[in-house]
Amino acid sequence: MSEYQGPYYYYPQASPAYYPNYDQRQYQFQEAQAQQPPDMQGMLPMEQSYIENILRLNRGKPATVYMTFENNQDWNAKVFKGIIEAAGRDHIILSDPQTNKRYLLLMVYLDYVTFDGEINYTYPYGQMTTTSPR
């Protein structure tokens, strides 16, 4: 009988967990800085639109997050409902006001996110807009 070794987690190879002495973000940041005007140093270019930026614009709003966990026999897909607290490049923090639980969800498992109401969205070449559900 084999000993239980816990759940299997996938870590993308770009993760610093694989190469702790090699910070890939540092080199990407330096390349991005070289292409920006001096007054924009340290900021993302306006034309970049990422999921985490859209989630940050909608911080404090209720959302439903759909995730798929491959190779998991107990639950392959799971739905999380709550308030968007924060979002980063590789994670979402969601709080459930009914249970007072907070979830740290990894973006690698994210399928999509739905909102019940309007969302804030900054189009890559324009200013902030509000979109309504269709």
The first five atom37 places (N, CA, C, CB, O) and aatype in JSON, in Angstrom:
{
  "aatype": [12, 15, 6, 18, 5, 7, 14, 18, 18, 18, 18, 14, 5, 0, 15, 14, 0, 18, 18, 14, 2, 18, 3, 5, 1, 5, 18, 5, 13, 5, 6, 0, 5, 0, 5, 5, 14, 14, 3, 12, 5, 7, 12, 10, 14, 12, 6, 5, 15, 18, 9, 6, 2, 9, 10, 1, 10, 2, 1, 7, 11, 14, 0, 16, 19, 18, 12, 16, 13, 6, 2, 2, 5, 3, 17, 2, 0, 11, 19, 13, 11, 7, 9, 9, 6, 0, 0, 7, 1, 3, 8, 9, 9, 10, 15, 3, 14, 5, 16, 2, 11, 1, 18, 10, 10, 10, 12, 19, 18, 10, 3, 18, 19, 16, 13, 3, 7, 6, 9, 2, 18, 16, 18, 14, 18, 7, 5, 12, 16, 16, 16, 15, 14, 1],
  "atom_mask": [
    [1, 1, 1, 1, 1],
    [1, 1, 1, 1, 1],
    [1, 1, 1, 1, 1],
    [1, 1, 1, 1, 1],
    [1, 1, 1, 1, 1],
    [1, 1, 1, 0, 1],
    [1, 1, 1, 1, 1],
    [1, 1, 1, 1, 1],
    [1, 1, 1, 1, 1],
    [1, 1, 1, 1, 1],
    [1, 1, 1, 1, 1],
    [1, 1, 1, 1, 1],
    [1, 1, 1, 1, 1],
    [1, 1, 1, 1, 1],
    [1, 1, 1, 1, 1],
    [1, 1, 1, 1, 1],
    [1, 1, 1, 1, 1],
    [1, 1, 1, 1, 1],
    [1, 1, 1, 1, 1],
    [1, 1, 1, 1, 1],
    [1, 1, 1, 1, 1],
    [1, 1, 1, 1, 1],
    [1, 1, 1, 1, 1],
    [1, 1, 1, 1, 1],
    [1, 1, 1, 1, 1],
    [1, 1, 1, 1, 1],
    [1, 1, 1, 1, 1],
    [1, 1, 1, 1, 1],
    [1, 1, 1, 1, 1],
    [1, 1, 1, 1, 1],
    [1, 1, 1, 1, 1],
    [1, 1, 1, 1, 1],
    [1, 1, 1, 1, 1],
    [1, 1, 1, 1, 1],
    [1, 1, 1, 1, 1],
    [1, 1, 1, 1, 1],
    [1, 1, 1, 1, 1],
    [1, 1, 1, 1, 1],
    [1, 1, 1, 1, 1],
    [1, 1, 1, 1, 1],
    [1, 1, 1, 1, 1],
    [1, 1, 1, 0, 1],
    [1, 1, 1, 1, 1],
    [1, 1, 1, 1, 1],
    [1, 1, 1, 1, 1],
    [1, 1, 1, 1, 1],
    [1, 1, 1, 1, 1],
    [1, 1, 1, 1, 1],
    [1, 1, 1, 1, 1],
    [1, 1, 1, 1, 1],
    [1, 1, 1, 1, 1],
    [1, 1, 1, 1, 1],
    [1, 1, 1, 1, 1],
    [1, 1, 1, 1, 1],
    [1, 1, 1, 1, 1],
    [1, 1, 1, 1, 1],
    [1, 1, 1, 1, 1],
    [1, 1, 1, 1, 1],
    [1, 1, 1, 1, 1],
    [1, 1, 1, 0, 1],
    [1, 1, 1, 1, 1],
    [1, 1, 1, 1, 1],
    [1, 1, 1, 1, 1],
    [1, 1, 1, 1, 1],
    [1, 1, 1, 1, 1],
    [1, 1, 1, 1, 1],
    [1, 1, 1, 1, 1],
    [1, 1, 1, 1, 1],
    [1, 1, 1, 1, 1],
    [1, 1, 1, 1, 1],
    [1, 1, 1, 1, 1],
    [1, 1, 1, 1, 1],
    [1, 1, 1, 1, 1],
    [1, 1, 1, 1, 1],
    [1, 1, 1, 1, 1],
    [1, 1, 1, 1, 1],
    [1, 1, 1, 1, 1],
    [1, 1, 1, 1, 1],
    [1, 1, 1, 1, 1],
    [1, 1, 1, 1, 1],
    [1, 1, 1, 1, 1],
    [1, 1, 1, 0, 1],
    [1, 1, 1, 1, 1],
    [1, 1, 1, 1, 1],
    [1, 1, 1, 1, 1],
    [1, 1, 1, 1, 1],
    [1, 1, 1, 1, 1],
    [1, 1, 1, 0, 1],
    [1, 1, 1, 1, 1],
    [1, 1, 1, 1, 1],
    [1, 1, 1, 1, 1],
    [1, 1, 1, 1, 1],
    [1, 1, 1, 1, 1],
    [1, 1, 1, 1, 1],
    [1, 1, 1, 1, 1],
    [1, 1, 1, 1, 1],
    [1, 1, 1, 1, 1],
    [1, 1, 1, 1, 1],
    [1, 1, 1, 1, 1],
    [1, 1, 1, 1, 1],
    [1, 1, 1, 1, 1],
    [1, 1, 1, 1, 1],
    [1, 1, 1, 1, 1],
    [1, 1, 1, 1, 1],
    [1, 1, 1, 1, 1],
    [1, 1, 1, 1, 1],
    [1, 1, 1, 1, 1],
    [1, 1, 1, 1, 1],
    [1, 1, 1, 1, 1],
    [1, 1, 1, 1, 1],
    [1, 1, 1, 1, 1],
    [1, 1, 1, 1, 1],
    [1, 1, 1, 1, 1],
    [1, 1, 1, 1, 1],
    [1, 1, 1, 1, 1],
    [1, 1, 1, 1, 1],
    [1, 1, 1, 0, 1],
    [1, 1, 1, 1, 1],
    [1, 1, 1, 1, 1],
    [1, 1, 1, 1, 1],
    [1, 1, 1, 1, 1],
    [1, 1, 1, 1, 1],
    [1, 1, 1, 1, 1],
    [1, 1, 1, 1, 1],
    [1, 1, 1, 1, 1],
    [1, 1, 1, 0, 1],
    [1, 1, 1, 1, 1],
    [1, 1, 1, 1, 1],
    [1, 1, 1, 1, 1],
    [1, 1, 1, 1, 1],
    [1, 1, 1, 1, 1],
    [1, 1, 1, 1, 1],
    [1, 1, 1, 1, 1],
    [1, 1, 1, 1, 1]
  ],
  "atom_positions": [
    [[0.84, -1.18, 0.0], [0.0, 0.0, 0.0], [0.89, 1.24, 0.0], [-0.96, 0.0, 1.22], [1.81, 1.36, 0.81]],
    [[0.6, 2.16, -0.92], [1.45, 3.35, -1.0], [1.0, 4.39, 0.02], [1.41, 3.95, -2.42], [-0.16, 4.44, 0.41]],
    [[1.93, 5.18, 0.43], [1.69, 6.21, 1.41], [1.09, 7.44, 0.73], [2.98, 6.57, 2.15], [1.53, 7.8, -0.36]],
    [[0.11, 8.1, 1.35], [-0.52, 9.3, 0.79], [0.53, 10.41, 0.7], [-1.74, 9.75, 1.65], [1.19, 10.74, 1.69]],
    [[0.66, 10.99, -0.47], [1.67, 12.03, -0.66], [1.05, 13.4, -0.89], [2.57, 11.69, -1.83], [1.77, 14.34, -1.22]],
    [[-0.26, 13.55, -0.73], [-0.92, 14.83, -0.89], [-1.28, 15.1, -2.34], [0.0, 0.0, 0.0], [-0.99, 14.29, -3.22]],
    [[-1.91, 16.22, -2.58], [-2.36, 16.54, -3.94], [-1.18, 16.89, -4.85], [-3.35, 17.69, -3.92], [-0.13, 17.33, -4.38]],
    [[-1.38, 16.7, -6.13], [-0.38, 17.05, -7.13], [-0.63, 18.49, -7.57], [-0.42, 16.07, -8.35], [-1.75, 18.83, -7.93]],
    [[0.37, 19.33, -7.55], [0.26, 20.7, -8.0], [1.21, 20.93, -9.16], [0.54, 21.69, -6.85], [2.35, 20.46, -9.15]],
    [[0.74, 21.65, -10.15], [1.57, 21.98, -11.31], [2.09, 23.39, -11.14], [0.77, 21.84, -12.64], [1.32, 24.32, -10.89]],
    [[3.38, 23.57, -11.28], [3.98, 24.89, -11.24], [4.61, 25.17, -12.59], [5.04, 25.0, -10.09], [5.5, 24.43, -13.01]],
    [[4.16, 26.22, -13.28], [4.76, 26.52, -14.6], [6.25, 26.76, -14.46], [4.08, 27.74, -15.24], [6.71, 27.27, -13.45]],
    [[7.0, 26.39, -15.49], [8.45, 26.5, -15.4], [8.92, 27.95, -15.35], [9.09, 25.81, -16.57], [10.06, 28.21, -14.96]],
    [[8.08, 28.89, -15.73], [8.46, 30.29, -15.64], [8.41, 30.79, -14.2], [7.56, 31.14, -16.52], [8.83, 31.91, -13.91]],
    [[7.9, 29.97, -13.31], [7.76, 30.36, -11.92], [9.13, 30.48, -11.25], [6.9, 29.34, -11.16], [10.0, 29.64, -11.49]],
    [[9.34, 31.52, -10.42], [10.6, 31.65, -9.69], [10.83, 30.49, -8.73], [10.63, 32.96, -8.93], [11.94, 30.3, -8.24]],
    [[9.76, 29.7, -8.44], [9.94, 28.56, -7.55], [10.89, 27.53, -8.18], [8.58, 27.9, -7.23], [11.57, 26.8, -7.46]],
    [[10.92, 27.47, -9.5], [11.83, 26.55, -10.18], [13.26, 27.08, -10.21], [11.35, 26.3, -11.59], [14.22, 26.32, -10.06]],
    [[13.39, 28.37, -10.39], [14.71, 28.97, -10.52], [14.83, 30.13, -9.51], [14.97, 29.46, -11.99], [14.77, 31.29, -9.91]],
    [[15.0, 29.83, -8.24], [14.98, 30.9, -7.24], [16.1, 31.92, -7.41], [15.07, 30.31, -5.87], [15.95, 33.06, -6.96]],
    [[17.22, 31.56, -8.05], [18.32, 32.51, -8.21], [18.21, 33.31, -9.51], [19.64, 31.78, -8.17], [19.03, 34.19, -9.76]],
    [[17.22, 33.0, -10.33], [17.07, 33.67, -11.61], [15.7, 34.35, -11.63], [17.22, 32.67, -12.8], [14.68, 33.67, -11.77]],
    [[15.68, 35.64, -11.5], [14.42, 36.39, -11.49], [14.14, 36.9, -12.9], [14.47, 37.58, -10.48], [14.65, 37.94, -13.31]],
    [[13.32, 36.15, -13.62], [13.02, 36.48, -15.01], [12.29, 37.82, -15.12], [12.18, 35.37, -15.64], [12.46, 38.54, -16.1]],
    [[11.47, 38.14, -14.12], [10.71, 39.4, -14.16], [11.64, 40.6, -14.22], [9.81, 39.51, -12.93], [11.31, 41.6, -14.86]],
    [[12.8, 40.51, -13.58], [13.75, 41.63, -13.58], [14.18, 41.95, -15.01], [14.98, 41.3, -12.72], [14.26, 43.13, -15.37]],
    [[14.46, 40.95, -15.81], [14.92, 41.18, -17.17], [13.79, 41.67, -18.07], [15.51, 39.91, -17.75], [14.02, 42.52, -18.93]],
    [[12.58, 41.17, -17.88], [11.44, 41.64, -18.65], [11.15, 43.1, -18.31], [10.2, 40.77, -18.38], [10.82, 43.89, -19.19]],
    [[11.27, 43.45, -17.03], [11.02, 44.81, -16.59], [12.02, 45.78, -17.22], [11.08, 44.9, -15.06], [11.65, 46.87, -17.64]],
    [[13.3, 45.39, -17.28], [14.32, 46.24, -17.86], [14.07, 46.46, -19.34], [15.7, 45.65, -17.65], [14.27, 47.56, -19.85]],
    [[13.63, 45.4, -20.07], [13.32, 45.54, -21.48], [12.13, 46.47, -21.68], [13.03, 44.16, -22.11], [12.14, 47.3, -22.59]],
    [[11.1, 46.36, -20.82], [9.92, 47.21, -20.94], [10.28, 48.66, -20.64], [8.82, 46.72, -19.99], [9.75, 49.57, -21.28]],
    [[11.17, 48.89, -19.68], [11.58, 50.25, -19.35], [12.28, 50.92, -20.53], [12.49, 50.25, -18.13], [12.09, 52.12, -20.76]],
    [[13.08, 50.18, -21.25], [13.84, 50.76, -22.36], [12.92, 51.25, -23.48], [14.82, 49.72, -22.91], [13.31, 52.14, -24.24]],
    [[11.72, 50.7, -23.59], [10.8, 51.06, -24.65], [9.85, 52.19, -24.25], [10.01, 49.86, -25.08], [9.12, 52.69, -25.1]],
    [[9.83, 52.58, -22.99], [8.87, 53.58, -22.52], [9.53, 54.95, -22.42], [8.3, 53.17, -21.16], [10.74, 55.06, -22.21]],
    [[8.72, 56.01, -22.56], [9.25, 57.35, -22.32], [9.68, 57.48, -20.86], [8.19, 58.43, -22.67], [9.19, 56.75, -20.0]],
    [[10.58, 58.41, -20.56], [11.12, 58.53, -19.2], [10.06, 58.77, -18.13], [12.1, 59.65, -19.16], [10.23, 58.3, -17.0]],
    [[8.95, 59.47, -18.44], [7.95, 59.75, -17.42], [7.07, 58.53, -17.11], [7.08, 60.9, -17.86], [6.28, 58.58, -16.17]],
    [[7.18, 57.45, -17.89], [6.37, 56.25, -17.68], [7.19, 55.14, -17.03], [5.8, 55.78, -19.01], [6.7, 54.01, -16.96]],
    [[8.39, 55.4, -16.56], [9.24, 54.37, -15.96], [8.52, 53.68, -14.82], [10.57, 54.98, -15.47], [7.93, 54.35, -13.97]],
    [[8.55, 52.36, -14.81], [7.96, 51.59, -13.73], [6.49, 51.31, -13.87], [0.0, 0.0, 0.0], [5.9, 50.68, -12.99]],
    [[5.86, 51.74, -14.94], [4.43, 51.5, -15.16], [4.25, 50.62, -16.38], [3.67, 52.84, -15.33], [5.08, 50.63, -17.3]],
    [[3.16, 49.85, -16.4], [2.85, 49.05, -17.58], [2.44, 49.96, -18.72], [1.74, 48.01, -17.27], [1.77, 50.97, -18.49]],
    [[2.82, 49.63, -19.94], [2.34, 50.42, -21.08], [0.82, 50.37, -21.17], [2.98, 49.92, -22.4], [0.22, 49.37, -20.8]],
    [[0.2, 51.44, -21.65], [-1.25, 51.52, -21.73], [-1.86, 50.44, -22.61], [-1.65, 52.87, -22.23], [-2.99, 50.02, -22.36]],
    [[-1.14, 49.97, -23.65], [-1.74, 49.02, -24.58], [-1.8, 47.59, -24.04], [-0.97, 49.03, -25.86], [-2.31, 46.71, -24.72]],
    [[-1.29, 47.34, -22.83], [-1.32, 45.99, -22.28], [-2.57, 45.81, -21.43], [-0.06, 45.71, -21.44], [-2.79, 46.53, -20.46]],
    [[-3.39, 44.84, -21.8], [-4.61, 44.52, -21.06], [-4.53, 43.06, -20.65], [-5.89, 44.8, -21.91], [-4.52, 42.17, -21.5]],
    [[-4.49, 42.81, -19.36], [-4.39, 41.46, -18.83], [-5.55, 41.21, -17.89], [-3.04, 41.24, -18.12], [-6.17, 42.14, -17.37]],
    [[-5.85, 39.93, -17.67], [-6.95, 39.56, -16.79], [-6.78, 40.18, -15.4], [-7.05, 38.04, -16.68], [-7.73, 40.71, -14.83]],
    [[-5.56, 40.12, -14.87], [-5.38, 40.65, -13.52], [-5.66, 42.14, -13.45], [-3.98, 40.37, -13.03], [-6.14, 42.64, -12.43]],
    [[-5.36, 42.88, -14.53], [-5.66, 44.32, -14.55], [-7.16, 44.56, -14.57], [-4.99, 44.99, -15.76], [-7.65, 45.47, -13.9]],
    [[-7.89, 43.76, -15.33], [-9.35, 43.89, -15.39], [-9.94, 43.55, -14.03], [-9.95, 42.98, -16.49], [-10.86, 44.23, -13.57]],
    [[-9.43, 42.51, -13.39], [-9.93, 42.16, -12.06], [-9.62, 43.25, -11.05], [-9.32, 40.83, -11.6], [-10.44, 43.54, -10.18]],
    [[-8.45, 43.87, -11.15], [-8.1, 44.98, -10.23], [-9.06, 46.15, -10.41], [-6.65, 45.44, -10.47], [-9.45, 46.79, -9.43]],
    [[-9.43, 46.45, -11.66], [-10.37, 47.54, -11.91], [-11.73, 47.27, -11.28], [-10.53, 47.75, -13.41], [-12.49, 48.2, -11.02]],
    [[-12.04, 46.0, -11.04], [-13.33, 45.61, -10.49], [-13.23, 45.11, -9.06], [-13.95, 44.56, -11.36], [-14.08, 44.35, -8.6]],
    [[-12.19, 45.54, -8.36], [-12.0, 45.2, -6.96], [-13.23, 45.65, -6.15], [-10.7, 45.84, -6.4], [-13.72, 46.76, -6.34]],
    [[-13.7, 44.78, -5.26], [-14.85, 45.12, -4.44], [-16.18, 44.69, -5.04], [0.0, 0.0, 0.0], [-17.22, 44.82, -4.39]],
    [[-16.18, 44.18, -6.25], [-17.41, 43.74, -6.9], [-17.59, 42.23, -6.74], [-17.41, 44.13, -8.39], [-16.6, 41.49, -6.68]],
    [[-18.84, 41.77, -6.68], [-19.07, 40.33, -6.63], [-18.78, 39.68, -7.97], [-20.52, 40.04, -6.2], [-19.07, 40.24, -9.03]],
    [[-18.2, 38.48, -7.92], [-17.85, 37.76, -9.14], [-18.0, 36.26, -8.91], [-16.4, 38.11, -9.59], [-17.98, 35.79, -7.77]],
    [[-18.13, 35.55, -10.01], [-18.14, 34.09, -9.98], [-16.95, 33.63, -10.8], [-19.49, 33.49, -10.55], [-16.81, 33.98, -11.97]],
    [[-16.07, 32.84, -10.17], [-14.83, 32.39, -10.8], [-14.95, 30.9, -11.09], [-13.58, 32.7, -9.89], [-15.23, 30.1, -10.19]],
    [[-14.74, 30.53, -12.34], [-14.83, 29.14, -12.78], [-13.41, 28.61, -13.01], [-15.7, 29.0, -14.07], [-12.63, 29.22, -13.75]],
    [[-13.1, 27.48, -12.37], [-11.76, 26.92, -12.47], [-11.82, 25.43, -12.77], [-10.97, 27.18, -11.18], [-12.77, 24.74, -12.39]],
    [[-10.8, 24.94, -13.46], [-10.68, 23.52, -13.76], [-9.35, 23.02, -13.21], [-10.79, 23.25, -15.3], [-8.3, 23.62, -13.44]],
    [[-9.41, 21.93, -12.48], [-8.23, 21.32, -11.87], [-8.02, 19.97, -12.53], [-8.39, 21.18, -10.32], [-8.67, 18.99, -12.17]],
    [[-7.12, 19.9, -13.48], [-6.86, 18.65, -14.21], [-6.24, 17.61, -13.29], [-5.95, 18.91, -15.41], [-5.55, 17.94, -12.32]],
    [[-6.49, 16.35, -13.61], [-5.93, 15.21, -12.89], [-6.35, 15.17, -11.42], [-4.43, 15.23, -12.97], [-5.64, 14.61, -10.59]],
    [[-7.5, 15.76, -11.1], [-7.99, 15.72, -9.74], [-9.21, 14.8, -9.71], [-8.35, 17.16, -9.22], [-10.22, 15.09, -10.36]],
    [[-9.13, 13.71, -8.97], [-10.22, 12.73, -8.94], [-11.39, 13.19, -8.08], [-9.7, 11.41, -8.44], [-12.52, 12.78, -8.33]],
    [[-11.15, 14.02, -7.07], [-12.22, 14.45, -6.17], [-13.12, 15.51, -6.83], [-11.62, 15.0, -4.87], [-14.34, 15.4, -6.78]],
    [[-12.51, 16.52, -7.43], [-13.28, 17.54, -8.14], [-12.43, 18.11, -9.26], [-13.75, 18.67, -7.18], [-11.36, 18.66, -9.04]],
    [[-12.95, 17.94, -10.47], [-12.22, 18.41, -11.64], [-12.46, 19.89, -11.88], [-12.62, 17.6, -12.87], [-11.54, 20.61, -12.28]],
    [[-13.68, 20.34, -11.65], [-14.02, 21.75, -11.85], [-14.69, 22.27, -10.58], [-14.95, 21.94, -13.1], [-15.37, 21.54, -9.87]],
    [[-14.48, 23.55, -10.33], [-15.05, 24.14, -9.12], [-15.43, 25.59, -9.41], [-14.05, 24.06, -7.93], [-14.78, 26.27, -10.2]],
    [[-16.49, 26.06, -8.76], [-16.97, 27.43, -8.92], [-16.82, 28.13, -7.58], [-18.46, 27.46, -9.42], [-17.22, 27.61, -6.54]],
    [[-16.24, 29.33, -7.6], [-16.05, 30.14, -6.4], [-16.83, 31.43, -6.59], [-14.53, 30.43, -6.13], [-16.72, 32.09, -7.62]],
    [[-17.61, 31.8, -5.58], [-18.37, 33.05, -5.62], [-17.91, 33.93, -4.47], [-19.91, 32.8, -5.55], [-17.7, 33.45, -3.36]],
    [[-17.75, 35.21, -4.76], [-17.35, 36.12, -3.71], [-17.0, 37.49, -4.25], [0.0, 0.0, 0.0], [-17.29, 37.82, -5.4]],
    [[-16.38, 38.28, -3.4], [-15.98, 39.64, -3.72], [-14.51, 39.64, -4.11], [-16.23, 40.61, -2.51], [-13.68, 39.01, -3.45]],
    [[-14.19, 40.33, -5.18], [-12.78, 40.42, -5.61], [-12.04, 41.33, -4.64], [-12.67, 40.96, -7.09], [-12.34, 42.52, -4.54]],
    [[-11.08, 40.77, -3.95], [-10.27, 41.55, -3.0], [-9.01, 42.06, -3.67], [-9.91, 40.7, -1.77], [-8.63, 43.22, -3.48]],
    [[-8.35, 41.2, -4.47], [-7.09, 41.56, -5.11], [-6.83, 40.6, -6.26], [-5.9, 41.56, -4.1], [-7.43, 39.52, -6.33]],
    [[-5.93, 41.0, -7.14], [-5.52, 40.13, -8.24], [-4.08, 40.44, -8.58], [-6.44, 40.32, -9.49], [-3.66, 41.6, -8.6]],
    [[-3.34, 39.39, -8.84], [-1.95, 39.54, -9.24], [-1.71, 38.78, -10.52], [0.0, 0.0, 0.0], [-2.64, 38.24, -11.11]],
    [[-0.49, 38.74, -10.93], [-0.14, 38.08, -12.18], [-0.51, 36.6, -12.17], [1.35, 38.24, -12.46], [-0.88, 36.05, -13.2]],
    [[-0.41, 35.96, -11.01], [-0.66, 34.52, -10.95], [-1.75, 34.12, -9.97], [0.6, 33.82, -10.59], [-1.92, 32.93, -9.71]],
    [[-2.51, 35.09, -9.42], [-3.5, 34.73, -8.41], [-4.66, 35.7, -8.35], [-2.86, 34.64, -7.06], [-4.59, 36.83, -8.84]],
    [[-5.74, 35.24, -7.73], [-6.91, 36.07, -7.41], [-7.22, 35.83, -5.94], [-8.16, 35.74, -8.35], [-7.18, 34.69, -5.48]],
    [[-7.54, 36.88, -5.21], [-8.01, 36.71, -3.84], [-9.48, 37.09, -3.82], [-7.17, 37.6, -2.82], [-9.87, 38.21, -4.16]],
    [[-10.3, 36.12, -3.43], [-11.74, 36.26, -3.42], [-12.21, 36.07, -1.99], [-12.43, 35.25, -4.38], [-11.73, 35.17, -1.3]],
    [[-13.15, 36.89, -1.53], [-13.7, 36.7, -0.18], [-15.18, 36.38, -0.29], [-13.49, 37.97, 0.7], [-15.91, 36.97, -1.09]],
    [[-15.6, 35.42, 0.51], [-17.01, 35.03, 0.54], [-17.64, 35.68, 1.77], [-17.17, 33.46, 0.57], [-17.36, 35.26, 2.9]],
    [[-18.5, 36.71, 1.58], [-19.06, 37.41, 2.74], [-19.99, 36.54, 3.59], [-19.82, 38.62, 2.26], [-20.2, 36.84, 4.76]],
    [[-20.55, 35.47, 3.02], [-21.46, 34.61, 3.79], [-20.71, 33.72, 4.77], [-22.3, 33.76, 2.84], [-21.21, 33.42, 5.85]],
    [[-19.51, 33.28, 4.39], [-18.75, 32.37, 5.26], [-17.53, 33.04, 5.89], [-18.3, 31.15, 4.45], [-16.88, 32.45, 6.75]],
    [[-17.21, 34.27, 5.48], [-16.01, 34.99, 5.92], [-14.73, 34.28, 5.53], [-16.05, 35.18, 7.41], [-13.69, 34.52, 6.13]],
    [[-14.79, 33.4, 4.52], [-13.59, 32.73, 4.01], [-12.97, 33.58, 2.92], [-13.92, 31.32, 3.48], [-13.65, 34.31, 2.21]],
    [[-11.64, 33.45, 2.82], [-10.92, 34.09, 1.73], [-10.23, 32.99, 0.93], [-9.88, 35.15, 2.26], [-9.66, 32.06, 1.49]],
    [[-10.31, 33.11, -0.39], [-9.72, 32.12, -1.27], [-8.57, 32.74, -2.05], [-10.78, 31.55, -2.24], [-8.71, 33.81, -2.63]],
    [[-7.44, 32.07, -2.05], [-6.31, 32.43, -2.88], [-6.33, 31.44, -4.04], [-4.93, 32.39, -2.08], [-5.98, 30.27, -3.88]],
    [[-6.73, 31.93, -5.21], [-6.93, 31.08, -6.38], [-5.82, 31.33, -7.39], [-8.31, 31.33, -7.01], [-5.49, 32.48, -7.68]],
    [[-5.26, 30.26, -7.93], [-4.17, 30.39, -8.88], [-4.71, 30.6, -10.29], [-3.25, 29.15, -8.83], [-5.61, 29.87, -10.72]],
    [[-4.18, 31.57, -11.01], [-4.63, 31.89, -12.37], [-4.45, 30.72, -13.33], [-3.88, 33.1, -12.89], [-5.17, 30.62, -14.32]],
    [[-3.5, 29.85, -13.06], [-3.23, 28.74, -13.97], [-4.46, 27.83, -14.1], [-2.02, 27.93, -13.47], [-4.6, 27.13, -15.1]],
    [[-5.34, 27.84, -13.12], [-6.55, 27.02, -13.14], [-7.78, 27.78, -13.64], [-6.82, 26.46, -11.76], [-8.85, 27.19, -13.78]],
    [[-7.66, 29.07, -13.9], [-8.8, 29.91, -14.26], [-9.34, 29.59, -15.64], [-8.4, 31.38, -14.19], [-8.58, 29.5, -16.61]],
    [[-10.66, 29.4, -15.72], [-11.33, 29.25, -17.01], [-11.93, 30.59, -17.43], [-12.44, 28.16, -16.94], [-11.61, 31.12, -18.49]],
    [[-12.81, 31.13, -16.58], [-13.39, 32.44, -16.86], [-14.03, 33.0, -15.6], [-14.42, 32.35, -18.0], [-14.18, 32.31, -14.59]],
    [[-14.42, 34.29, -15.68], [-15.02, 35.0, -14.56], [-16.3, 35.66, -15.06], [-14.03, 36.06, -13.96], [-16.32, 36.23, -16.15]],
    [[-17.37, 35.59, -14.27], [-18.59, 36.3, -14.62], [-18.93, 37.3, -13.52], [-19.76, 35.3, -14.84], [-18.59, 37.11, -12.35]],
    [[-19.62, 38.37, -13.92], [-20.08, 39.4, -13.02], [-21.59, 39.54, -13.22], [-19.34, 40.77, -13.26], [-22.08, 39.39, -14.34]],
    [[-22.32, 39.83, -12.15], [-23.77, 40.0, -12.27], [-24.14, 41.37, -12.82], [-24.43, 39.8, -10.92], [-25.17, 41.52, -13.48]],
    [[-23.32, 42.36, -12.57], [-23.63, 43.72, -13.01], [-22.59, 44.25, -13.97], [0.0, 0.0, 0.0], [-21.85, 43.49, -14.6]],
    [[-22.55, 45.55, -14.08], [-21.59, 46.21, -14.96], [-20.18, 46.02, -14.44], [-21.92, 47.71, -15.1], [-19.96, 45.86, -13.24]],
    [[-19.21, 46.04, -15.37], [-17.81, 45.94, -14.97], [-17.04, 47.14, -15.51], [-17.18, 44.62, -15.48], [-17.41, 47.73, -16.52]],
    [[-15.97, 47.47, -14.82], [-15.05, 48.51, -15.29], [-14.0, 47.84, -16.16], [-14.39, 49.28, -14.1], [-13.48, 46.78, -15.81]],
    [[-13.7, 48.47, -17.27], [-12.72, 47.91, -18.21], [-12.03, 49.05, -18.93], [-13.39, 46.94, -19.22], [-12.69, 49.94, -19.47]],
    [[-10.71, 49.02, -18.94], [-9.95, 50.01, -19.68], [-9.5, 49.38, -20.97], [-8.74, 50.53, -18.86], [-8.68, 48.46, -20.98]],
    [[-10.05, 49.88, -22.07], [-9.65, 49.36, -23.38], [-8.21, 49.76, -23.62], [-10.58, 49.89, -24.52], [-7.81, 50.86, -23.25]],
    [[-7.4, 48.89, -24.25], [-5.97, 49.17, -24.38], [-5.61, 50.54, -24.95], [-5.36, 48.13, -25.23], [-4.58, 51.09, -24.57]],
    [[-6.41, 51.11, -25.85], [-6.02, 52.39, -26.44], [-6.97, 53.51, -26.06], [-5.96, 52.26, -27.94], [-6.97, 54.56, -26.71]],
    [[-7.77, 53.32, -25.04], [-8.73, 54.36, -24.68], [-8.76, 54.61, -23.21], [0.0, 0.0, 0.0], [-7.84, 54.26, -22.47]],
    [[-9.83, 55.23, -22.79], [-9.98, 55.51, -21.38], [-10.94, 54.53, -20.73], [-10.46, 56.94, -21.17], [-11.5, 53.67, -21.41]],
    [[-11.13, 54.66, -19.44], [-11.95, 53.72, -18.68], [-13.37, 53.74, -19.21], [-11.92, 54.05, -17.17], [-13.95, 54.81, -19.44]],
    [[-13.94, 52.56, -19.41], [-15.31, 52.43, -19.83], [-16.02, 51.47, -18.9], [-15.4, 51.95, -21.3], [-15.38, 50.68, -18.21]],
    [[-17.33, 51.54, -18.87], [-18.12, 50.62, -18.1], [-18.94, 49.81, -19.07], [-19.01, 51.35, -17.08], [-19.61, 50.36, -19.94]],
    [[-18.89, 48.5, -18.93], [-19.66, 47.65, -19.83], [-20.81, 47.04, -19.07], [-18.79, 46.55, -20.45], [-20.69, 46.73, -17.89]],
    [[-21.93, 46.86, -19.75], [-23.08, 46.23, -19.11], [-23.29, 44.86, -19.72], [-24.35, 47.11, -19.27], [-22.9, 44.61, -20.86]],
    [[-23.92, 43.96, -18.96], [-24.17, 42.62, -19.5], [-25.13, 42.69, -20.67], [-24.73, 41.69, -18.41], [-25.98, 43.57, -20.73]],
    [[-25.0, 41.77, -21.58], [-25.86, 41.78, -22.78], [-27.01, 40.84, -22.61], [-25.08, 41.4, -24.02], [-27.84, 40.72, -23.51]]
  ]
}
